[in-house]
Amino acid sequence: MSKIALLLALSGQGPEGAYTPFSPQETLNIEFIASWGDGDTGTNGASVAVRNGYAYLAIGGNGLAVLDARDPQDTVIEVHRIDSVPFRGVATKDSFLFGFCGNGRFDCYSIADPDSPVFLSRALIYKEEDKFVEPTYIYISGNCAYVTFSGWWNLYIVDIYNPYSLSLMSQWNPPAGGIYQVAFYPPKYLYCSSNRGVGGYNVLYILDVSDPANPVVADSLMAPFGISTAVEVYDHYLY
């Protein structure tokens, strides 16, 4: 069986007893709980989003699998499949599922009924045909979805204020290379990891997106030792 979904239980309890933040003796115990695989498509999950106990797993050319994981200690089961759309990346906000579906299509589905997504609208965010993109990263902040493609091409900003009428607000092209992932720092800064900058240096771009229709480079950091492709903001720190 091809295992493409995995659940782990994380615990901060180390063998010495109580959890102590930042202790040199700190350990993180990982316990296997369950896995899911359809035993047929043989594909790896490209992206996953979880909402109200349901996991929405993008499996590329094989579509989207909706998994009921409300009781992860029991059995993870597939409750719905959309196999007609090649989902490359997914993210959720409120009762909506957003997905990039290849050939420039950015879709919105209602998940008010969590085990049965219903298509609502689509935005075409680029016009080139038959580009193979996997995986896709979708970062949602406020009324915007920031879409990037595994280190290739550009950053796309999609207006999702009205899920029934999505629209491309803007796109930003890095001076060289491509964007991997982004993270938002309120109220207006977007941190973008890039695979290549001027002179071959990896670059962390800081964009001012106070006007999402006109992103502006506020600063950048070049590092010969490399910038991590995955970024996240928490409190006053960038990881």
Secondary structure, 3 states (H helix, E strand, C coil): CCCCEEEEEEECCECCECCCCCCCCCCCEEEEEEEECCCCCCCCCCEEEEECCEEEEECHHHCEEEEECCCCCCCCEEEEEECCCCCCEEEEECCEEEEECCCCEEEEEECCCCCCCEEEEEEECCCCCCCCCCCCEEEEECCEEEEEECCEEEEEEEECCCCCCCEEEEEECCCCCCEEEEEEECCCEEEEEECCCHHHCEEEEEEECCCCCCCEEEEEEEECCCCCCCCCEECCEEC
